[in-house]
Amino acid sequence: MEYDYTLEKNVFYLTLIVSCYFLFAFTGVLQNTDFELITKLFKLLTIPFILLVLNILAISLFKLLANPLKLTFYTLANFFISAGIILVMVFVLT
C-alpha cells in the first residue's frame, strides 16, 4: 500500500499561500492602498493566518519527531517555511 501525499501537498500549498501573505504583510505592500476593502480584509486575515502558521509548525514538528525515518519533502518544507515566518515575526517585528 502506497502512502497518499495529497494531504501533505495541500498543506504545503496552503503554507506557500500563507507565506506570500506574510511577505506582503512584512513588506507593507498592501498597507498603503487607497482601496479600503483590501486593507480591512488584510487586517481581518492576519490573526487566523498567524494561528494557521503556528498549527502548521506544530504538526510538522510532531511529524518530524514522531517518525524521523519517514520524512518527506513536504513535511520538511512546511517546517522550515513556518519556522521562518515565526522567526521573522519574533525577531524582526518586535
N, C-alpha and C positions, 0 to 999 in steps of 0.2 A: 504494500500500500504506500503510495506516494504522498508526501506532505503537500497540502494545499497552501500556496503562498498568497492567495487573493486578499486575505485579511491584512497580512503584513504589507502588501503592496498598497492597499487602501490607506493604511495608517501612514505609510511613507509619503504618499501623495498629499495627505492631509498635513503632514509635517512640513512639506515643501510650501503649501499654501500659507500656513501659519508663519513660516519663516519669511516669506515675501511680505506678508502683512507687517511683521515687526521690522523688516528692513525699511518699509515706508514709514513706520512709526518712529524709528530711531533717527532717520534722516530728516524727518519733518516735512516730507514732500506734500502730504495731504492736509497738513495743519493750516496752511495759509491759503486755502482755496476760498473763492468767493461764494461758492455754492454751499449753502447752509446744510442741506440734506446729507452731503458727503461727510462733512465734519461731525455731524450728530451721529451718523451711522458708524463712523470711525471710532468715536468715543464709546459708543454703545457696545462694540465688539471687543474692546480691549480686555476687559476683565474675564469674559468667557474664554478668550484665546490664551490668556495667562494661565487659567486653570487647566486648559487643554494641554498646554506645553508641560505643565507640572505632571499631569497624568501620563502623558506620553513618556516623559523621563522616568517616572516610577515604573511603568510597565516594562519599558525596555531594560531598565536596571534589574528588575526582577527576572526577566528572561536571561539576561547575561549571567546573573548569579545562580539561578536555578539549574541551568543546564549549559555550562560553557562549551561543551563539545558540539552542540547543535547551533552554533552561531550562524546567522545568515547576514547577508549584506544589508537587508532592510532593518534588522534589529540594531546593527552597529551604526548605520546611518541615522536612524531615529534617535539613538542615544547621543551621538555626537552633535547632531543639529539642535536637539532640545537642550542639551547641556550648554552648548554655545550661546543659545538665546538667553538662557537663565544667567550665565556668567556675564553677558553683556548688560542684562538688566541690573544685576547686582553691582558690578564694578564701574560701569560707565554712567549709569543713570543716578547713582547716589552721590 
